[in-house]
Amino acid sequence: MGSLFTPLSWSDTGFILTGVWNTILISGLSIFVGSVLGVIVGFARAESNKYVNFLFGSVLDVLRSVPLIIQLVLFSTFMGVMGSPLPPFVAGTIILSLYTMAFMAEVFRGGFESVNNSMIIAGRSLGMTYWQTIRHVRFPIGLRSVFPAWLGVALSVIKDSALVSVIGYVELLRTSDQLISRTQQPLEILIGVGLFYFLISYPLSVYGRRIERKHAL
Amino acid sequence: MDYEFHWNIVFQKMPELLQGAFVTLHVSVLSMVLGIAIAVFLAIAKMNNTKPFNYVAVGWIEIARNTPALFQIYMAYFGLGAFGIHLSPYMAVLSALVFINAGYLAETFRGGFQSIPDAQYNASKSLGMTSFQTYRYIILPQMFRRIYHPMTNQFVWSILMSSLGILVGMSELSGETQRLQSLSFRTLEFFIVTAVLYYIITKFVLICASLLSKRLFKGEI
């Protein structure tokens, strides 16, 4: 009988690549959905009165003050109990998107509020409609200025996507976990995984810092 | 919806949950204290151009900032085993959090330090202040004011991220919840209560921090 623990071999590459792909897929999708929702909510927060704002703010606050891991477990158990269990990918994407939205909304809100009101007034006095000032003044200027902050949130979402493994989604860290229990070579595998995240995250964070410095000048 | 909530069991186990919450606070406070201590050295080492220290600091900071917290915890719990170091779940989570906090805070400290213009050093020198006096009365108070909020955020982040202890069997709030729900099968109830507890803890910390900042800075932020 062969050994229970077989060393890492090339045939594991496919499995690892599935994990890599799933990590990219779920974080990309969540960043996209979260950003779109974040723009909408952020815009609503920048434009609405303080009562509406308080309501929005407290919902976003809950999403930011409860650990992601608890949100994931809670949501997927809840859906199961309700009689419509969701596949891990769907449940993970929903929660990760909402979580992203909670942070993105604040980022975009800050951007929209940073647009000087006199610019909007100038637009209106040139005969633009309300929506035209939004479309041609507030959005382009507000969105451009928050790019570094947006990138920062996006990078943290890529890293946080590792947590989706708790509800059974097979992303990179989970594939490595399974390989570790088979091969008993934790160090090699983990270093590989860490390197993957680092290679994605590091260049982007350097890029973000450079943009930020350019803005500051 | 034909699910019956049973809250009794959760309330019976409340002391154990609170015990877990205490461990959560404990590990995050400790990770902040140690993280701040290391971050000071990292920030100094990064601003200094002494070669080996500089490389260590930059490497530490970039690795801590660019890899997932879960990876750090796995590394501490499984990875270090390759070197014959076997950490308990508590120590694994604590060391991972310290590692990350130190990395993030070092950047915060460096930013806070560099945000104070050079002219102030020169001004205090010309007023006849010693180097120690300059730091004690001019530089550090202003720097502290600027890094106070990032530090609070980092503390809240540590509380939230200590929940990853659930994955290595640590008995903090999440781990304890996991254990209790597996004994009773009231998963939903237990996790709802835990979510509420986390919310209360983070709100409590934020409120304390803002009261403290009012007292410390007397409104001049």
Boltz contact constraints between the chains, C-beta under 6 A:
constraints:
  - contact:
      token1: [A, 65]
      token2: [B, 199]
      max_distance: 6.0
  - contact:
      token1: [A, 65]
      token2: [B, 202]
      max_distance: 6.0
  - contact:
      token1: [A, 66]
      token2: [B, 195]
      max_distance: 6.0
  - contact:
      token1: [A, 66]
      token2: [B, 198]
      max_distance: 6.0
  - contact:
      token1: [A, 66]
      token2: [B, 199]
      max_distance: 6.0
  - contact:
      token1: [A, 67]
      token2: [B, 160]
      max_distance: 6.0
  - contact:
      token1: [A, 67]
      token2: [B, 163]
      max_distance: 6.0
  - contact:
      token1: [A, 67]
      token2: [B, 198]
      max_distance: 6.0
  - contact:
      token1: [A, 69]
      token2: [B, 163]
      max_distance: 6.0
  - contact:
      token1: [A, 70]
      token2: [B, 194]
      max_distance: 6.0
  - contact:
      token1: [A, 70]
      token2: [B, 195]
      max_distance: 6.0
  - contact:
      token1: [A, 73]
      token2: [B, 191]
      max_distance: 6.0
  - contact:
      token1: [A, 74]
      token2: [B, 191]
      max_distance: 6.0
  - contact:
      token1: [A, 74]
      token2: [B, 195]
      max_distance: 6.0
  - contact:
      token1: [A, 77]
      token2: [B, 187]
      max_distance: 6.0
  - contact:
      token1: [A, 77]
      token2: [B, 188]
      max_distance: 6.0
  - contact:
      token1: [A, 81]
      token2: [B, 3]
      max_distance: 6.0
  - contact:
      token1: [A, 81]
      token2: [B, 188]
      max_distance: 6.0
  - contact:
      token1: [A, 159]
      token2: [B, 68]
      max_distance: 6.0
  - contact:
      token1: [A, 162]
      token2: [B, 68]
      max_distance: 6.0
  - contact:
      token1: [A, 162]
      token2: [B, 70]
      max_distance: 6.0
  - contact:
      token1: [A, 173]
      token2: [B, 70]
      max_distance: 6.0
  - contact:
      token1: [A, 186]
      token2: [B, 78]
      max_distance: 6.0
  - contact:
      token1: [A, 186]
      token2: [B, 79]
      max_distance: 6.0
  - contact:
      token1: [A, 187]
      token2: [B, 79]
      max_distance: 6.0
  - contact:
      token1: [A, 187]
      token2: [B, 82]
      max_distance: 6.0
  - contact:
      token1: [A, 190]
      token2: [B, 74]
      max_distance: 6.0
  - contact:
      token1: [A, 190]
      token2: [B, 75]
      max_distance: 6.0
  - contact:
      token1: [A, 190]
      token2: [B, 79]
      max_distance: 6.0
  - contact:
      token1: [A, 194]
      token2: [B, 67]
      max_distance: 6.0
  - contact:
      token1: [A, 194]
      token2: [B, 71]
      max_distance: 6.0
  - contact:
      token1: [A, 197]
      token2: [B, 67]
      max_distance: 6.0
  - contact:
      token1: [A, 197]
      token2: [B, 68]
      max_distance: 6.0
  - contact:
      token1: [A, 198]
      token2: [B, 66]
      max_distance: 6.0
  - contact:
      token1: [A, 198]
      token2: [B, 67]
      max_distance: 6.0
  - contact:
      token1: [A, 201]
      token2: [B, 66]
      max_distance: 6.0
  - contact:
      token1: [A, 202]
      token2: [B, 66]
      max_distance: 6.0
